[in-house]
Amino acid sequence: MERLPFERPTEHYDDRVFSIDEQICVLLKKRKEVSNNNPGFPPPEYITKWAGQFELYEDLLNSVFGTLRMEDEFKPRVEPKNFIKHLPILKSVEKDAKLYTVTFIRQFENASVVQLNIDWDNSNDEQDDLHRLRHHHHRFF
């Protein structure tokens, strides 16, 4: 799926905050290095403390730290170019009541795209959805 290009949400920028923004970038890099690129998430009591101490909203801090955990989502993606051919595969495996099937691969000059289907009995999905929400599992990759 192709990512939409980023559009700057406003033309306004107060240049007086430039050095602060630069320091935020320095601290983000340092946080990544110190955590060995495994940032985790601060406990709720830290979020509450910092929100009060720095006059910020807890939801803002939750959003910031949540976003830091998803760095891989922001990496540039390879966009396939110059289609070459389809490779039929049709191989399946069943695991944990789900059937995973690779149906075909599309080959391009710079990448290959795998078509993966996942089938399951969705009659118990309401209970499964609650479990996923509690454990933050993604339904996509």
C-alpha positions as CSV (number, residue, x, y, z in Angstrom):
1,M,0.0,0.0,0.0
2,E,1.5,3.3,-1.0
3,R,1.9,5.9,1.7
4,L,0.5,9.4,1.0
5,P,3.1,12.2,0.9
6,F,3.4,14.2,4.0
7,E,1.8,17.7,3.9
8,R,2.9,20.3,6.3
9,P,-0.2,21.1,8.4
10,T,0.5,24.8,8.6
11,E,2.9,27.4,7.2
12,H,3.4,28.9,10.6
13,Y,6.6,28.3,12.5
14,D,8.0,30.4,15.3
15,D,11.7,30.5,14.7
16,R,12.3,31.3,18.4
17,V,11.6,27.6,19.1
18,F,14.1,26.3,16.6
19,S,16.9,25.6,19.1
20,I,14.3,23.8,21.4
21,D,13.1,21.7,18.5
22,E,16.7,20.8,17.7
23,Q,17.3,19.8,21.3
24,I,14.1,17.6,21.1
25,C,15.8,15.8,18.1
26,V,19.0,15.4,20.0
27,L,17.2,13.9,23.0
28,L,15.2,11.6,20.8
29,K,18.4,10.3,19.3
30,K,20.0,9.9,22.7
31,R,16.9,8.1,24.0
32,K,17.1,5.7,21.1
33,E,20.8,5.0,21.8
34,V,20.4,4.6,25.6
35,S,17.4,2.2,25.2
36,N,19.3,0.2,22.5
37,N,16.3,1.0,20.2
38,N,13.9,-0.7,22.6
39,P,12.2,2.2,24.2
40,G,9.3,0.5,26.1
41,F,6.7,2.8,27.6
42,P,6.8,4.8,30.8
43,P,4.6,3.5,33.7
44,P,1.3,5.5,34.2
45,E,2.6,7.1,37.4
46,Y,5.5,8.6,35.5
47,I,3.1,10.0,32.8
48,T,0.9,11.5,35.5
49,K,3.9,13.0,37.4
50,W,5.4,14.5,34.2
51,A,2.0,15.9,33.1
52,G,1.6,17.7,36.4
53,Q,5.3,18.8,36.7
54,F,5.5,20.2,33.1
55,E,1.9,21.4,32.7
56,L,1.2,18.9,29.9
57,Y,-1.8,16.6,29.1
58,E,-1.4,13.0,30.0
59,D,-3.0,12.0,26.7
60,L,-0.4,14.1,24.8
61,L,2.4,12.3,26.7
62,N,0.8,8.9,26.0
63,S,0.6,9.8,22.3
64,V,4.3,10.9,22.2
65,F,5.6,7.8,23.9
66,G,3.3,5.6,22.0
67,T,4.5,7.1,18.7
68,L,8.2,6.5,19.8
69,R,7.4,2.8,20.0
70,M,6.3,2.7,16.4
71,E,9.5,4.1,14.7
72,D,9.5,1.3,12.2
73,E,6.2,2.5,10.8
74,F,7.9,5.7,9.7
75,K,10.8,4.1,7.8
76,P,10.7,4.8,4.1
77,R,9.1,2.0,2.1
78,V,10.3,0.6,-1.1
79,E,7.7,1.2,-3.8
80,P,7.8,-1.6,-6.4
81,K,8.6,-0.4,-9.9
82,N,8.6,-2.1,-13.3
83,F,6.5,-5.2,-13.0
84,I,8.3,-8.4,-14.3
85,K,6.0,-11.3,-13.6
86,H,3.7,-13.3,-11.3
87,L,5.0,-16.4,-9.5
88,P,2.2,-18.8,-8.5
89,I,2.8,-20.3,-5.1
90,L,-0.4,-21.6,-3.4
91,K,1.2,-23.0,-0.3
92,S,-0.7,-23.1,3.1
93,V,0.0,-23.8,6.7
94,E,-2.5,-24.0,9.6
95,K,-1.5,-22.6,13.0
96,D,-3.6,-21.6,16.0
97,A,-6.9,-22.1,14.1
98,K,-5.8,-19.8,11.3
99,L,-5.0,-20.9,7.7
100,Y,-2.1,-18.9,6.2
101,T,-1.8,-19.1,2.4
102,V,0.8,-17.5,0.1
103,T,-1.1,-17.4,-3.2
104,F,1.4,-15.7,-5.4
105,I,4.4,-13.3,-5.6
106,R,4.6,-10.4,-7.9
107,Q,8.2,-9.6,-9.0
108,F,9.4,-6.2,-9.8
109,E,12.8,-4.9,-10.7
110,N,13.4,-3.5,-7.2
111,A,11.2,-5.7,-5.0
112,S,8.9,-8.7,-4.6
113,V,5.4,-8.5,-3.2
114,V,4.0,-11.5,-1.4
115,Q,0.2,-12.0,-1.4
116,L,-0.7,-13.6,2.0
117,N,-4.2,-14.6,2.9
118,I,-5.2,-15.4,6.5
119,D,-8.5,-17.3,7.0
120,W,-10.1,-18.2,10.3
121,D,-13.5,-18.9,11.8
122,N,-14.7,-15.5,12.8
123,S,-17.7,-16.6,14.9
124,N,-15.6,-15.9,18.1
125,D,-14.1,-12.6,16.9
126,E,-15.8,-10.4,19.5
127,Q,-13.9,-12.2,22.3
128,D,-10.7,-12.3,20.2
129,D,-11.0,-8.5,19.5
130,L,-11.2,-7.9,23.3
131,H,-8.1,-10.0,23.8
132,R,-6.2,-8.1,21.0
133,L,-7.1,-4.8,22.5
134,R,-5.9,-5.8,25.9
135,H,-2.6,-7.2,24.5
136,H,-2.1,-4.6,21.7
137,H,-1.8,-7.2,18.9
138,H,-2.0,-5.8,15.4
139,R,-4.3,-7.2,12.7
140,F,-2.0,-6.0,10.0
141,F,1.7,-5.9,9.0
